[in-house]
Amino acid sequence: MAPYQHLDDPYDYESSPTPRKPIFTACRAFSVVFAVAVFAVIIFQAQIWTLLQKIHFGQCGGAITHNVLFHDRKDLGDAGAVGDQAWKALMPPPTADSREGVITVQINETYTLPYEASYTHALHCLDAMRNMFFHEPASVLQANIKKREHMGHCLSYVAQHVLCSADDTIERVKPPRDSAGNYLPEEGDGQSARQELHTCRDRSKTEQILHELTHAEPRSLKYPEVRREVDRLDEYYEECPGCFYN
Ligand SMILES: *[C@@H]1O[C@H](CO)[C@@H](O)[C@H](O)[C@H]1NC(C)=O
């Protein structure tokens, strides 16, 4: 008969409806995490695969590197035909439309735009300076203000290129010793090749991409848009080959 529970009535826990369970049991939480992980794998499959490949190829901290022994490459120092050939071999061949390493994009009937990779620009500059040294009389530089400006630009560009990589490999000399092990005064003019291993970027992939793009029909190419603050050819091409073609 009593519609209200009396204050002194002890609450009957035994017969009360099902006791409250916590909403997040360990099992439910695990199921949610598992489902999210499965969806993430499905949605980001491509990116995860690329990431795993990068980890596998040791590319996570940047490009692949290898160690290269610097030595006195006489061919690159040669003033004649041997040197011409060696320098030519460093870059993709020039095309009808542009110099070595430059990719020409035909925007419309009358308009083309070039782009290139920084290192081929630096090599072009060194090659131009080499030509000036070995193949042009000194008077040309004095007389031709355009050439002087180009040489000035090239010096500035190559200096920045060298500072950018700031290769801090320690270069030691190996002074000759006599039979008692005493150092002998070093002979020569200090040009002795310092044979040290340097850690260098592996250019094989870049060269492959440059070869492909410089040989492509300018009409089939697209001018690559700015994507990041720093856009590197290898990385960009790997992630979006379609960004380079119409
Ligand atoms: C070609 O493109 C350039 C640059 O966008 C533009 O100035 C020019 O008018 C275009 N020419 C034709 C024929 O569409």
The ligand as an SDF file (V2000), in Angstrom:
LIG
                    3D

 14 14  0  0  0  0  0  0  0  0999 V2000
   50.2380   30.6430  -74.0270 C   0  0  0  0  0  0  0  0  0  0  0  0
   50.4650   30.7410  -72.6370 O   0  0  0  0  0  0  0  0  0  0  0  0
   50.9780   31.9610  -72.2330 C   0  0  0  0  0  0  0  0  0  0  0  0
   51.2970   31.8520  -70.7460 C   0  0  0  0  0  0  0  0  0  0  0  0
   50.2150   31.4140  -70.0090 O   0  0  0  0  0  0  0  0  0  0  0  0
   49.9850   33.0690  -72.5330 C   0  0  0  0  0  0  0  0  0  0  0  0
   50.5120   34.3120  -72.1310 O   0  0  0  0  0  0  0  0  0  0  0  0
   49.6850   33.0810  -74.0140 C   0  0  0  0  0  0  0  0  0  0  0  0
   48.6880   33.9960  -74.2970 O   0  0  0  0  0  0  0  0  0  0  0  0
   49.2460   31.6950  -74.4670 C   0  0  0  0  0  0  0  0  0  0  0  0
   49.1340   31.6710  -75.9070 N   0  0  0  0  0  0  0  0  0  0  0  0
   48.1320   31.0730  -76.5220 C   0  0  0  0  0  0  0  0  0  0  0  0
   48.1820   31.1010  -78.0060 C   0  0  0  0  0  0  0  0  0  0  0  0
   47.2240   30.5140  -75.9140 O   0  0  0  0  0  0  0  0  0  0  0  0
  1  2  1  0
  1 10  1  0
  2  3  1  0
  3  4  1  0
  3  6  1  0
  4  5  1  0
  6  7  1  0
  6  8  1  0
  8  9  1  0
  8 10  1  0
 10 11  1  0
 11 12  1  0
 12 13  1  0
 12 14  2  0
M  END
$$$$
